[in-house]
Amino acid sequence: MGAVPLSKRDRSLATVSALLAMGNIDQLNFHLPFARDNGVTEQELIETITHLAFYTGWPKAMSAMTVAKNAFTTEEN
């Protein structure tokens, strides 16, 4: 039985989660918009960050939320 490959969307969500968990917030400047391009919605990203706050720590999540807010605001303009 072979492994089923993850979709680009799912890989992006996993990447964003891993970067947040490791505290690599600067990398999110690229990966959050890239995740959106791969089909992850803004609401799903916000929910993921909020959910991970309980597991990774509030400071990491708040830093990620700041990057997300900036990324989403830039995309809207």
C-alpha positions in Angstrom: 0.0 0.0 0.0 1.6 3.3 -1.1 1.4 6.6 0.7 -1.1 9.1 -0.5 0.6 12.4 -1.3 -0.5 15.5 0.4 -2.1 18.2 -1.7 -0.3 21.6 -2.0 -2.9 23.1 0.3 -2.3 20.5 3.0 1.5 20.8 2.7 1.2 24.6 3.0 -0.9 24.3 6.2 1.6 21.8 7.7 4.5 24.1 6.8 2.9 27.2 8.4 2.1 25.1 11.5 5.7 23.8 11.7 7.2 27.3 11.2 5.0 28.8 13.9 5.7 25.9 16.3 9.5 26.3 15.8 9.2 30.1 16.2 10.5 30.8 12.6 8.2 33.8 12.3 10.2 35.6 9.6 9.7 32.6 7.2 5.9 33.1 7.5 6.2 36.3 5.4 6.7 34.0 2.4 4.7 31.0 3.5 1.4 32.7 4.5 0.7 34.2 1.1 2.0 31.0 -0.5 -0.5 29.0 1.5 -3.2 31.3 0.3 -2.1 30.7 -3.3 -2.3 27.0 -2.6 -5.9 27.3 -1.4 -5.8 27.8 2.3 -8.2 30.5 3.3 -7.4 33.5 5.5 -9.9 32.3 8.0 -8.3 28.8 8.1 -4.9 30.4 8.7 -6.2 32.5 11.5 -7.9 29.5 13.1 -4.7 27.5 12.8 -2.6 30.2 14.4 -5.2 30.6 17.2 -5.4 26.8 17.7 -1.6 26.5 17.9 -1.4 29.2 20.5 -2.4 26.7 23.1 0.3 24.2 22.1 3.2 26.4 21.0 2.8 29.4 23.4 1.0 32.7 23.1 4.1 34.8 22.1 4.8 32.7 19.0 1.2 32.8 18.0 0.9 36.5 18.5 4.0 37.1 16.4 2.6 34.9 13.7 -0.8 36.7 13.9 1.1 40.0 13.3 2.8 38.6 10.2 -0.6 37.3 9.0 -2.3 40.6 9.5 0.4 42.4 7.6 0.4 39.8 4.8 -3.4 39.9 4.5 -3.6 43.7 4.5 -0.9 43.9 1.8 -2.8 41.4 -0.4 -6.0 43.5 -0.1 -4.3 46.7 -1.3 
